[in-house]
Amino acid sequence: DLPAGLWHSLTARYFGGTRWLRVSREAHDDLAAYRDRHALADWDTTVRALLDGTAPVPAPEGAAAWTR
């Protein structure tokens, strides 16, 4: 078992300024597909686009999606 203090210390050191967001695997996969489809650079850009209402218009049915 990892002591809580060590866990907090390590996450602060390597992931400082960020937060963990627990979502289901299905929700994560949907967000990742959305991000890829609209060629968004990162998770912050993806979430902000959705929250700000500036999310791109969904790609037309059958349109080629951007892939990695």
N, C-alpha and C positions, 0 to 999 in steps of 0.2 A: 504494500500500500504506500502511496505517495502522500506525505504529510501536506495538509492544506496550505500551510505557509510556503512550502517549497513550490507547490503548484502556482500560487499567486505570484511568487517572485519570478518564476520562469516565464509565465505568460506576460507579466509586465515588462520583462526584459526583451523578449522576442516579438511580442505583439502589442507593445505599448501604443496607446492612442486608438486602439481598435476594440471592438466588442464582439463577443460570440453571439450568434443569432441561431437559435435552435429551430429548424424547420424540418418537416417530413422529407423523406427522400424524394417523394413525388413532387412536392413544392420546389425543392432544389433543382430537380431535373427540368421542371417547367421554366424556372427562372433562367437556368443555364441555356436552355433552348431559345428563350426570348432574347437573351443577351447575344447569342451567336447569330440569330436570325437578323438582328438589327445592328450587328457589328459594333456593339458597345464595348468600350475599352476595359471596363472593370466592374466589380460589384457595386461600388459606390455610384458610378454613373448609371448603372441599371436601376438601382433602387431609387435614386433621386429622380430619374426620368419618370418612373412610375408614380412616385409621390407628388411630384410637381405637376403632373398632368402633361408633361412634355414628351411623353413616350411616343416614339415614332408610330405612324399608322401601320397596322399589321400588314405584312407582305401578302400580296394577292395569292389566292389558292393556286398551288402548282408552281409558284415562282421558285427559282433556285435560291437556296439558302446559303449564306456565307458559312464556310466551315473552316476549322483550324487546320 
